Amino acid sequence: MPKLRSHSGAKKRFSVKKSGKVKRAQSGKNHILTKKTTKRTRGLRGPAYVDKTQAKTMKQLLPY
């Protein structure tokens, strides 16, 4: 059986933690930031986790 390959796009965007949760970046932090409040942009800095319904799919993309 051939080796599995990690999805190169998912590799750059997600990381699986020891707890099994999949960590992701917050969306909406790249452009059009002038109309967003400072409080909102600060909140987008923090980590977020993939919903448990999508976590299984993400783990299949990142086998190693």
N, CA, C and O of each residue as an XYZ file, in Angstrom:
256
protein
N       0.843     -1.182      0.000
C       0.000      0.000      0.000
C       0.891      1.250      0.000
O       1.855      1.310      0.763
N       0.586      2.246     -0.840
C       1.445      3.432     -0.893
C       1.283      4.312      0.348
O       0.300      4.222      1.084
N       2.278      5.153      0.544
C       2.219      6.092      1.669
C       1.120      7.117      1.425
O       0.819      7.468      0.284
N       0.533      7.582      2.506
C      -0.466      8.654      2.409
C       0.261      9.990      2.316
O       1.338     10.169      2.885
N      -0.335     10.905      1.602
C       0.241     12.249      1.505
C      -0.628     13.211      2.316
O      -1.856     13.126      2.294
N       0.025     14.121      3.026
C      -0.716     15.181      3.710
C      -1.166     16.193      2.663
O      -0.430     16.479      1.718
N      -2.364     16.730      2.825
C      -2.897     17.743      1.914
C      -2.096     19.020      2.125
O      -2.079     19.567      3.228
N      -1.422     19.508      1.060
C      -0.497     20.632      1.229
C      -1.208     21.923      1.621
O      -0.626     22.748      2.325
N      -2.450     22.118      1.183
C      -3.207     23.303      1.577
C      -3.615     23.250      3.034
O      -3.559     24.254      3.743
N      -4.029     22.064      3.481
C      -4.441     21.884      4.877
C      -3.252     21.977      5.817
O      -3.381     22.447      6.948
N      -2.092     21.529      5.350
C      -0.862     21.573      6.144
C      -0.528     22.992      6.572
O      -0.049     23.226      7.681
N      -0.792     23.944      5.666
C      -0.463     25.348      5.925
C      -1.503     26.045      6.802
O      -1.210     27.073      7.411
N      -2.707     25.493      6.868
C      -3.815     26.190      7.530
C      -4.278     25.588      8.849
O      -4.870     26.287      9.672
N      -4.019     24.313      9.060
C      -4.532     23.623     10.244
C      -3.423     22.874     10.956
O      -2.426     22.485     10.347
N      -3.611     22.676     12.261
C      -2.696     21.825     13.019
C      -3.503     21.035     14.040
O      -4.390     21.575     14.701
N      -3.183     19.740     14.159
C      -3.877     18.861     15.096
C      -3.121     18.901     16.419
O      -1.914     18.666     16.464
N      -3.842     19.201     17.490
C      -3.245     19.334     18.816
C      -3.270     17.987     19.547
O      -3.901     17.038     19.083
N      -2.589     17.908     20.679
C      -2.533     16.661     21.446
C      -3.910     16.211     21.919
O      -4.172     15.014     22.030
N      -4.780     17.163     22.195
C      -6.131     16.844     22.663
C      -6.993     16.253     21.547
O      -8.066     15.707     21.803
N      -6.506     16.369     20.291
C      -7.272     15.865     19.151
C      -8.045     16.956     18.440
O      -8.638     16.720     17.387
N      -8.040     18.164     19.019
C      -8.722     19.285     18.382
C      -7.889     19.790     17.209
O      -6.662     19.682     17.206
N      -8.579     20.344     16.214
C      -7.887     20.888     15.049
C      -7.931     22.405     15.151
O      -9.003     23.010     15.149
N      -6.745     23.013     15.242
C      -6.621     24.462     15.403
C      -6.618     25.129     14.034
O      -6.031     24.616     13.081
N      -7.283     26.284     13.947
C      -7.332     27.042     12.699
C      -7.194     28.516     13.009
O      -7.301     28.931     14.163
N      -6.953     29.312     11.970
C      -6.868     30.759     12.136
C      -8.273     31.352     11.992
O      -9.148     30.745     11.375
N      -8.478     32.521     12.554
C      -9.752     33.209     12.405
C      -9.820     33.812     11.004
O      -8.803     34.246     10.464
N     -10.998     33.840     10.426
C     -11.150     34.459      9.108
C     -11.483     35.939      9.269
O     -11.949     36.371     10.324
N     -11.239     36.705      8.216
C     -11.601     38.118      8.211
C     -10.537     39.053      8.734
O     -10.859     40.141      9.210
N      -9.273     38.661      8.659
C      -8.194     39.471      9.223
C      -7.196     39.908      8.152
O      -6.099     40.349      8.494
N      -7.540     39.802      6.873
C      -6.583     40.113      5.816
C      -6.745     41.490      5.185
O      -5.754     42.186      4.962
N      -7.957     41.886      4.900
C      -8.154     43.186      4.246
C      -9.501     43.759      4.651
O     -10.293     43.100      5.324
N      -9.753     44.997      4.234
C     -10.951     45.766      4.637
C     -11.041     45.828      6.161
O     -12.083     45.539      6.750
N      -9.924     46.212      6.784
C      -9.878     46.258      8.241
C     -10.279     47.626      8.785
O     -10.517     47.764      9.985
N     -10.358     48.636      7.924
C     -10.650     49.990      8.406
C     -12.064     50.097      8.956
O     -12.302     50.831      9.915
N     -12.994     49.379      8.362
C     -14.380     49.454      8.844
C     -14.670     48.530     10.027
O     -15.722     48.637     10.656
N     -13.747     47.632     10.327
C     -13.924     46.723     11.464
C     -13.398     47.405     12.722
O     -12.373     48.086     12.685
N     -14.093     47.221     13.817
C     -13.693     47.875     15.071
C     -12.402     47.248     15.594
O     -12.069     46.110     15.264
N     -11.686     48.011     16.413
C     -10.445     47.535     17.012
C     -10.711     46.305     17.868
O      -9.923     45.360     17.870
N     -11.810     46.322     18.587
C     -12.191     45.196     19.437
C     -12.386     43.931     18.605
O     -11.993     42.832     18.997
N     -13.003     44.126     17.452
C     -13.274     42.989     16.566
C     -11.983     42.406     15.979
O     -11.811     41.188     15.940
N     -11.070     43.284     15.522
C      -9.816     42.807     14.928
C      -8.911     42.159     15.983
O      -8.189     41.209     15.679
N      -8.945     42.667     17.217
C      -8.183     42.036     18.303
C      -8.717     40.648     18.586
O      -7.953     39.718     18.844
N     -10.023     40.513     18.538
C     -10.660     39.215     18.765
C     -10.309     38.184     17.704
O     -10.290     36.982     17.969
N     -10.033     38.669     16.505
C      -9.679     37.773     15.401
C      -8.253     37.241     15.490
O      -7.888     36.316     14.764
N      -7.436     37.826     16.386
C      -6.066     37.349     16.555
C      -6.015     35.989     17.234
O      -5.144     35.172     16.935
N      -6.931     35.753     18.131
C      -6.905     34.540     18.937
C      -7.142     33.277     18.128
O      -7.623     33.342     16.997
N      -6.807     32.124     18.705
C      -6.997     30.867     17.991
C      -8.463     30.455     17.958
O      -9.272     30.895     18.776
N      -8.777     29.610     17.003
C     -10.110     29.038     16.909
C      -9.937     27.567     16.581
O      -8.881     27.146     16.110
N     -10.962     26.800     16.829
C     -10.888     25.379     16.571
C     -11.960     24.972     15.578
O     -13.060     25.525     15.562
N     -11.622     23.998     14.753
C     -12.549     23.492     13.748
C     -13.691     22.798     14.474
O     -13.469     22.105     15.467
N     -14.913     22.982     13.983
C     -16.089     22.348     14.560
C     -15.946     20.830     14.512
O     -15.341     20.287     13.587
N     -16.502     20.152     15.506
C     -16.323     18.696     15.587
C     -16.904     17.957     14.377
O     -16.487     16.838     14.078
N     -17.867     18.579     13.681
C     -18.430     17.953     12.488
C     -17.432     17.951     11.333
O     -17.498     17.084     10.461
N     -16.504     18.915     11.318
C     -15.492     19.017     10.264
C     -14.136     18.445     10.687
O     -13.272     18.208      9.843
N     -13.949     18.226     11.988
C     -12.653     17.794     12.510
C     -12.211     16.456     11.919
O     -11.028     16.267     11.637
N     -13.138     15.538     11.731
C     -12.825     14.222     11.181
C     -12.255     14.363      9.764
O     -11.286     13.689      9.411
N     -12.856     15.237      8.961
C     -12.393     15.488      7.589
C     -10.992     16.066      7.600
O     -10.146     15.663      6.801
N     -10.735     17.016      8.505
C      -9.425     17.648      8.589
C      -8.341     16.641      8.988
O      -7.216     16.712      8.494
N      -8.674     15.721      9.869
C      -7.712     14.712     10.309
C      -7.376     13.748      9.182
O      -6.267     13.216      9.136
N      -8.310     13.519      8.279
C      -8.035     12.675      7.109
C      -7.072     13.386      6.146
O      -6.259     12.740      5.485
N      -7.173     14.715      6.075
C      -6.266     15.487      5.219
C      -4.861     15.570      5.807
O      -3.882     15.764      5.086
N      -4.776     15.417      7.140
C      -3.486     15.506      7.845
C      -3.186     14.191      8.561
O      -3.301     14.129      9.785
N      -2.805     13.140      7.835
C      -2.605     11.851      8.487
C      -1.359     11.776      9.374
O      -1.280     10.909     10.245
N      -0.376     12.678      9.167
C       0.872     12.599      9.954
C       1.071     13.819     10.813
O       2.065     13.912     11.533
